[in-house]
Every structure is written in C-alpha cells, then in structure tokens.
Amino acid sequence: HYSDWWADPGKQQKPTAWLRLSFDDLADAMYTWTKSTIKALADQGTPPYAVQIGNEVTHGFLWPNKTLGQSCSDGGQLYCSGGGGQADWPGFAALVGRGIQGAREGCPSTLIAIHTDLGNHICNPNAGGCAQGIAFTIKWYQRLSDLLAAKQRHFDLIGLSMYPQWSNGTVIESIAELPKLAQAFPAQRIYVAETSYPACCSGSPQPIAAYPVTEAGQLK
C-alpha cells in the first residue's frame, strides 16, 4: 500500500518515515523498499507471483502532505492540480516506475499489477454509463502505460475493484464491458482485485435486486 494505514482512492497518505522526503528521495525510498522486500521473499523460497504497485491508485498514491506545506509536485497524487490532472501524471508515473523497477530487480519472475477502483465506475450511472466509463478506464491505463513505456517500464496485470455496492448494482454490466479493456491491452491480463457481496444483517444494502442479502444470495 505504500502507507502506514489502509490506502484507497480517498486516502493515500505517505508512510511517516517518508513524510518529509523530497520527491527524488521519495522515489528512491520506494524503489529500495520494494526491491528489498520482494528480494527477501524470493530469497526465502516464496517468490511472489504478482505484486501490485499500490492499492486502488485511481487518484494516485503517496499524496503530498498539505499541512506540511508540500505542493502537488512533492508526491504522486493525481488530479491534485485540478482540471484533468495532466500536470500530475508524470510524477505519479515516475513513482510507479520506480516501484516496478524495484519489484523486477527483487524478483524478475514476479508479475506487476496496477490496481484501481475503476471497475466500480464502468457502468455506474453516476459516472455517465457504460460507454463513458469503459472509455475512461481505457484512457486511464493507456496514459500510465505510455508514460511508463517512455522509461522502458511496463505492467503485466490490470486489477480492478468491482463491488456491487459501490457500483450502484451495475457490476454485472461492468464485467460485460471488460472485453473492450482486454482488446485495448492484449498483452495484459485483467483480474478482479477486490469484490464482496453482503450476506447478512439488518439494514445492509441490497446492491442487486436479484440477490438477497443472505448467505444464499451471496453464494448465488
């Protein structure tokens, strides 16, 4: 997660030990920590099959700390500068690239994954519907892929969070759109990184009408 606490699209705080590092030192720390961690796993006979560079990095990660007076250029937060976030992408991609470099050097056989929560938004009506949602998802991964390729970096896996609750019940429709993502990225494999469906409790939302909030509904 590259954080001392759970990281998701709404919070991507830097680890305390890295909080005051310059951008270049932050990138170096990320590279060193990633390489040493992955290498340690490989050296003990448990090489990772795959490594995600961050968790749900839809809005970037290792965000600058505004209370310390840090600017957008001090971290990897996307859309930090407002607008379409074009100014923020190079910094984010640079950090992702250093994480990829560390993981590859730590264990060359380990696959690299980039995980976002964009699966929740593909067909979500609040995000404009399926056509707009899948187009944005493709554009997001393509922009990162292009910036990484300029530094001879690449990723192998596209991970998506796909929760019925957070997609306004459109997760089945969103899955049906994934062949378009696969067509845009024929060299990458796509997987569902996170999902769940409630099995109990009074007051729990029922994201999809056909599936009740019961163990049987969850299984179905």
SELORO-781701 format. One line per 8 residues: their letters; for each residue x, y negated, z of C-alpha. Coordinates in steps of 0.1 Angstrom, whole numbers, plus 5000, padded with zeros to 4 digits. Layout:
N
a = X Y Z  ...
This chain:
220
hysdwwad = 5000 5000 5000  5030 4977 5005  5013 4962 5035  5012 4969 5073  4974 4974 5070  4949 4988 5046  4951 4969 5012  4922 4964 4988
pgkqqkpt = 4910 4938 4963  4901 4914 4992  4933 4917 5012  4968 4924 5001  4989 4910 5029  5027 4914 5028  5044 4936 5054  5055 4915 5084
awlrlsfd = 5092 4924 5077  5089 4909 5042  5067 4879 5050  5093 4852 5047  5114 4866 5018  5119 4847 4986  5103 4862 4955  5135 4877 4943
dladamyt = 5143 4892 4977  5107 4905 4980  5111 4923 4946  5145 4937 4958  5130 4949 4991  5101 4965 4973  5125 4983 4949  5148 4995 4977
wtkstika = 5120 5007 5000  5102 5025 4972  5133 5042 4960  5145 5054 4994  5110 5066 5004  5105 5086 4972  5140 5100 4972  5136 5111 5008
ladqgtpp = 5105 5131 4999  5123 5146 4969  5154 5155 4989  5134 5174 5015  5118 5195 4987  5085 5177 4985  5088 5155 4954  5056 5135 4948
yavqigne = 5035 5145 4918  5025 5109 4914  5029 5075 4931  5005 5046 4930  5023 5012 4929  4999 4995 4954  4963 5002 4962  4934 4987 4943
vthgflwp = 4956 4960 4929  4928 4944 4908  4938 4910 4922  4975 4917 4926  4993 4926 4958  5019 4912 4982  5000 4879 4983  5018 4847 4994
nktlgqsc = 5010 4836 5029  4994 4802 5027  4997 4795 5064  5034 4796 5060  5032 4771 5031  5040 4797 5005  5029 4790 4969  5015 4813 4943
sdggqlyc = 5050 4820 4930  5060 4835 4963  5040 4867 4958  5021 4888 4934  4985 4876 4938  4965 4874 4905  4941 4846 4899  4960 4827 4927
sggggqad = 4965 4797 4904  4928 4796 4893  4914 4799 4858  4921 4832 4841  4952 4837 4862  4976 4837 4832  5003 4820 4852  5002 4847 4879
wpgfaalv = 5006 4878 4857  5044 4876 4851  5051 4876 4889  5027 4904 4895  5041 4925 4867  5077 4918 4879  5068 4933 4913  5050 4962 4898
grgiqgar = 5080 4968 4875  5104 4969 4905  5082 4994 4922  5082 5015 4891  5119 5013 4889  5124 5024 4925  5100 5053 4921  5116 5065 4889
egcpstli = 5151 5064 4904  5139 5081 4936  5124 5110 4916  5124 5109 4878  5097 5135 4875  5072 5116 4896  5043 5101 4875  5035 5064 4880
aihtdlgn = 4999 5053 4886  4983 5019 4886  4951 5018 4907  4924 4992 4906  4888 4990 4917  4877 4981 4882  4857 5013 4879  4832 4997 4903
hicnpnag = 4826 4969 4878  4824 4985 4844  4786 4988 4842  4778 4967 4873  4751 4942 4862  4767 4916 4884  4798 4918 4862  4779 4914 4829
gcaqgiaf = 4771 4950 4819  4789 4979 4803  4803 4963 4772  4818 4934 4790  4830 4955 4819  4849 4981 4799  4864 4953 4777  4877 4935 4808
tikwyqrl = 4891 4968 4822  4910 4975 4790  4922 4939 4788  4935 4941 4824  4955 4972 4819  4967 4961 4785  4981 4928 4798  5000 4946 4825
sdllaakq = 5012 4973 4801  5025 4946 4777  5044 4927 4804  5060 4960 4817  5070 4971 4782  5090 4939 4778  5111 4952 4807  5112 4988 4795
rhfdligl = 5088 4999 4822  5056 5019 4818  5030 5037 4838  5015 5072 4833  4982 5072 4850  4952 5048 4853  4935 5052 4886  4900 5037 4892
smypqwsn = 4879 5034 4923  4843 5043 4914  4819 5040 4943  4781 5043 4936  4775 5018 4965  4799 4992 4951  4788 4996 4915  4751 4989 4922
gtviesia = 4743 5025 4914  4759 5024 4879  4788 5048 4885  4774 5075 4861  4770 5049 4833  4805 5036 4840  4820 5071 4837  4804 5074 4803
elpklaqa = 4824 5043 4792  4858 5058 4801  4864 5074 4767  4869 5038 4754  4896 5032 4780  4912 5066 4771  4911 5056 4734  4929 5023 4742
fpaqriyv = 4956 5041 4763  4962 5075 4746  4995 5080 4764  4980 5076 4799  4957 5099 4819  4927 5085 4837  4916 5097 4871  4891 5086 4898
aetsypac = 4913 5075 4927  4885 5068 4952  4849 5076 4955  4822 5087 4980  4785 5091 4985  4767 5087 5018  4754 5119 5033  4737 5106 5064
csgspqpi = 4725 5081 5086  4695 5059 5092  4700 5026 5074  4726 5039 5050  4721 5026 5014  4709 5050 4987  4730 5038 4957  4713 5061 4932
aaypvtea = 4676 5069 4934  4680 5105 4922  4704 5113 4950  4691 5110 4986  4713 5101 5015  4716 5136 5028  4742 5164 5026  4723 5180 4998
gqlk = 4721 5146 4979  4758 5141 4983  4765 5176 4970  4742 5171 4940
